[in-house]
Amino acid sequence: MMSYSRDLDFDMTVKKIKANNSPPHRHRHFEIICVLNGHGKHVINGNQFDYTPGDMFLLTPQDLHTFKVAIPSEFCIVDFTGSFFAFIGSQDKDQFQSASLFEEMEYIFHNHHRIKGNIIADEEDSAWAQLLIKRLLLEKEQGDYGTESISRNIVFLLLQLIARHIRRQSIFPLKTARAERLVQGIINFVHQNIYDKDALKIENIARNFHKSKDHISLYFKQQTGTTLKEYISAYKLQLVKTRLLYSDLSIASVAAELDFTDESHLNKLFKRKFSVTASAYRKKTKGA
C-alpha cells in the first residue's frame, strides 16, 4: 500500500476482468472505481448500471457490488483505508489543506447516494477526471521525486470534482435558480463549518450571506420546508452515524466533537431521529 500522507491513506490498483461471475460482495473501505477500458454492467445493491470507459463510481463499505462484463474490462481503483476515519477528531484537521480535504471526503461519503451510477456525468469534467487518473497511474509507475505529494493532490482534485457534481444535485426541489444558489450556498456553508459552533450560529450564517437573522431563517424554511436549526441538527446526526459505523471513537468523544451537550443528549436526539439510541445502533451495526 502507498501511504501518501499521515492524515489520508489510499492505495491504487489496476484490475483487469475478462469475465466476472462472482456474487455481489463488499469491500472494507471506500473506493473510487474508474473504468479504463471495456463495457458491461456494474451491479450495485441490486441496481444495474451500464459502464463504459471514463465512467466513475463511488462505493462505501455498505455497498454490495459486482460486475457483469460484456467486453474484457480494466478498472483503476482508488481505495481509501480505514485510517481516514481514525483521523477524525485529530488536531491536524486545523491545517488548511487537511481540513479542506477532510471536508470534501466527508461531504462525498454522506451525499453520494444522490447520484446513481456514473458519478461525473459532465463531459468536460469527466475528461478532466480521466486525465487525473492517468497522471495518478503514471506517478505510481514512475515513483519519481515528489510522487507522494503530487499523487495526494491529484486525489484531492478528483475528490473536489466529485463533490462539485454531488452539490449540483439540489437537495431540495427549489422554485428558482436564484433560490437554489442561495440555499445551496447556505447548505455548503453549514457543511464546511459543521465543527465550528460559533460559525453555525444563525446570526453568523446570516452575516456571511448579508441577510438579517430573521430573514435567512424564514427564507430557508420557506424554500426547504425545514428550519436551518433542524437542518444543522439532522446533518450532525448523519455524521454521528458515520462515526459509529467506521470509527472506534467513544460516543462521548463524538458528542464533544459535534457539540452535543453530552453522551445522554446525543443518544436522546439520535433516538428521536432514528428510533434507536446511538449506543444501540453501534452495537447492532458492529455486530452485523
C-alpha positions in Angstrom: 0.0 0.0 0.0 1.2 3.5 -0.8 0.7 5.9 2.1 0.6 9.5 0.7 0.2 11.4 4.0 -0.3 10.8 7.7 -3.9 12.0 7.5 -5.0 10.3 4.3 -4.0 6.8 3.3 -5.1 5.3 0.0 -4.0 2.6 -2.3 -4.4 2.5 -6.1 -4.6 -0.6 -8.2 -5.4 -1.6 -11.8 -7.7 -4.6 -12.1 -8.4 -6.4 -15.4 -11.5 -8.6 -15.7 -12.3 -10.8 -18.6 -15.5 -12.2 -17.1 -16.9 -12.0 -13.6 -19.4 -14.5 -12.2 -18.6 -13.7 -8.6 -21.6 -12.9 -6.3 -22.1 -9.4 -5.0 -19.6 -8.6 -2.3 -18.5 -5.7 0.0 -15.1 -4.2 0.5 -13.6 -3.0 3.8 -13.1 0.6 2.7 -14.4 3.4 0.5 -13.5 3.1 -3.2 -13.5 5.2 -6.3 -13.6 3.0 -9.4 -12.7 4.5 -12.8 -13.4 2.5 -16.0 -10.3 2.5 -18.2 -11.4 0.1 -20.9 -14.3 -2.3 -21.6 -18.1 -2.4 -21.4 -20.6 -4.1 -19.2 -22.8 -3.6 -16.2 -21.8 -2.6 -12.7 -24.3 -4.1 -10.2 -24.6 -2.0 -7.0 -27.0 -3.0 -4.3 -29.1 -4.9 -6.9 -29.2 -2.0 -9.3 -27.5 -2.4 -12.7 -25.6 0.5 -14.3 -24.1 0.3 -17.8 -20.4 1.2 -17.7 -18.1 2.5 -20.5 -14.6 3.9 -20.5 -14.4 7.1 -18.4 -17.2 6.3 -16.1 -16.6 6.6 -12.4 -18.3 5.0 -9.4 -18.1 5.5 -5.6 -18.6 2.6 -3.3 -18.9 2.6 0.5 -18.3 -0.4 2.8 -22.1 -0.8 3.0 -22.4 -1.3 -0.8 -22.8 -4.8 -2.4 -21.4 -4.8 -5.9 -20.1 -7.0 -8.7 -19.5 -6.6 -12.5 -21.2 -8.2 -15.5 -18.5 -7.9 -18.1 -19.6 -7.8 -21.7 -16.2 -6.8 -23.2 -13.0 -7.5 -21.2 -12.6 -4.6 -18.9 -9.9 -2.7 -17.0 -10.5 -0.6 -13.9 -8.5 1.8 -11.8 -9.4 1.5 -8.1 -8.6 4.1 -5.5 -9.1 2.5 -2.2 -9.3 4.7 1.0 -8.3 2.9 4.1 -9.9 3.0 7.5 -7.3 5.4 8.7 -9.3 8.2 7.2 -11.9 7.8 10.0 -9.2 7.3 12.6 -8.1 10.8 11.5 -11.5 12.2 12.6 -11.0 14.3 15.7 -7.3 14.8 15.1 -5.9 18.3 15.8 -4.2 18.1 12.4 -7.7 19.0 10.9 -6.8 22.6 11.8 -4.3 22.6 9.0 -5.8 24.2 5.9 -5.2 21.6 3.3 -6.0 18.7 5.6 -9.2 20.4 6.7 -10.3 21.1 3.1 -9.6 17.5 2.0 -11.4 16.1 5.1 -14.5 18.2 4.4 -14.6 17.2 0.7 -14.3 13.5 1.6 -16.9 13.7 4.4 -19.3 15.6 2.1 -18.9 13.0 -0.6 -19.4 10.0 1.7 -22.6 11.4 3.1 -24.2 12.6 -0.1 -23.0 10.4 -3.0 -26.3 8.4 -2.9 -27.9 11.4 -4.6 -26.2 10.4 -7.8 -27.0 7.0 -9.3 -24.4 5.2 -11.4 -21.6 7.2 -13.0 -20.7 10.0 -10.5 -19.3 12.5 -13.0 -21.7 12.9 -16.0 -20.5 16.2 -17.3 -18.3 15.6 -20.4 -15.7 18.2 -19.7 -15.3 17.3 -16.0 -15.2 13.6 -17.0 -12.4 14.3 -19.4 -10.5 16.1 -16.5 -11.1 13.2 -14.2 -9.7 10.8 -16.7 -6.6 12.9 -17.1 -6.2 13.0 -13.4 -6.5 9.2 -13.2 -3.9 8.7 -16.0 -1.5 11.0 -14.2 -2.1 9.2 -11.0 -1.2 5.9 -12.7 1.9 7.4 -14.2 3.1 8.8 -10.9 2.7 5.3 -9.3 4.6 3.7 -12.2 7.5 6.2 -12.2 7.8 6.7 -8.5 9.9 9.9 -9.1 10.8 12.7 -6.6 7.6 14.2 -5.1 5.4 11.4 -6.2 3.6 11.1 -2.9 2.8 14.8 -2.7 1.7 15.0 -6.3 -0.4 11.9 -6.0 -2.1 13.2 -2.9 -3.0 16.5 -4.6 -4.3 14.6 -7.7 -6.7 12.7 -5.5 -7.7 16.0 -3.8 -8.6 17.4 -7.2 -10.5 14.3 -8.1 -12.5 14.5 -4.9 -13.3 18.1 -5.5 -14.7 17.3 -8.9 -16.8 14.6 -7.4 -18.0 16.8 -4.6 -19.0 19.6 -7.1 -21.2 17.2 -9.1 -22.9 15.9 -6.0 -23.5 19.5 -4.9 -25.1 20.3 -8.2 -27.8 17.7 -7.4 -30.0 20.0 -5.3 -31.2 18.5 -2.0 -34.5 20.4 -2.3 -36.8 21.0 -5.3 -36.5 24.8 -5.3 -38.6 27.1 -7.3 -36.0 29.3 -8.9 -32.3 29.2 -9.8 -31.7 32.2 -7.6 -33.3 30.4 -4.6 -31.3 27.3 -5.4 -28.0 29.2 -5.4 -28.7 30.8 -2.1 -30.0 27.8 -0.3 -27.2 25.6 -1.7 -24.7 28.2 -0.6 -26.2 28.1 2.9 -26.0 24.3 3.0 -22.4 24.3 1.8 -21.5 26.8 4.5 -23.1 24.6 7.1 -21.2 21.5 5.9 -17.9 23.3 5.7 -18.3 24.8 9.3 -20.0 21.9 11.0 -17.3 21.6 13.6 -17.3 25.4 14.4 -20.2 26.1 16.7 -19.7 29.9 16.5 -19.8 29.9 12.7 -23.1 27.9 12.9 -24.9 30.5 15.0 -27.8 31.8 12.9 -26.6 35.4 13.2 -23.2 34.5 11.8 -24.6 32.5 8.9 -26.9 35.4 8.1 -24.0 37.8 8.3 -22.0 35.7 5.8 -24.8 35.9 3.3 -25.6 39.6 4.0 -29.0 38.9 5.4 -30.7 39.5 8.7 -31.1 36.7 11.2 -34.9 36.6 10.8 -34.8 36.9 7.0 -32.4 34.0 6.5 -34.3 31.7 8.9 -37.7 32.4 7.3 -36.3 32.2 3.8 -34.6 28.8 4.4 -37.8 27.4 5.9 -39.9 28.7 3.0 -37.6 27.2 0.4 -36.9 23.8 2.1 -39.7 23.1 4.5 -37.3 22.7 7.4 -35.7 25.2 9.7 -32.0 26.0 9.5 -31.6 24.8 13.0 -33.3 21.5 12.2 -31.1 21.0 9.1 -27.9 21.6 11.1 -29.1 19.1 13.7 -30.0 16.5 11.1 -26.7 16.8 9.3 -24.8 16.4 12.6 -26.7 13.2 13.3 -25.8 11.8 9.9 -22.2 12.5 10.8 -22.7 10.7 14.1 -23.9 7.6 12.1 -20.6 7.6 10.1 -18.6 7.8 13.4 -20.5 4.9 14.8 -20.0 2.8 11.7 -16.4 3.5 10.8 -14.5 4.7 13.8 -13.7 3.5 17.3 -14.3 6.9 18.9 -16.4 6.7 22.1 -19.9 8.1 21.9 -18.8 10.8 24.4 -16.0 11.8 22.1 -18.3 12.0 19.2 -20.7 14.1 21.2 -18.0 16.5 22.2 -16.6 16.8 18.7 -20.0 17.7 17.2 -21.0 20.0 20.1 -23.8 17.9 21.7 -24.1 18.7 25.4 -23.0 15.2 26.4 -23.5 11.5 25.5 -27.0 11.4 27.0 -28.1 14.4 24.9 -26.7 12.8 21.8 -28.5 9.5 22.5 -31.7 11.3 23.0 -31.6 13.2 19.7 -30.3 10.2 17.9 -33.2 8.0 19.1 -35.7 10.8 18.2 -34.3 10.8 14.6 -33.6 7.1 14.1 -35.8 5.3 16.7 -32.7 3.8 18.3 -30.0 5.2 20.6 -26.5 5.8 19.3 -25.1 3.1 21.6 -27.7 0.6 20.4 -27.1 1.5 16.8 -23.4 0.9 17.1 -23.9 -2.4 18.9 -26.3 -3.6 16.2 -24.1 -2.5 13.2 -20.8 -3.6 14.6 -22.3 -7.0 15.4 -23.8 -7.4 11.9 
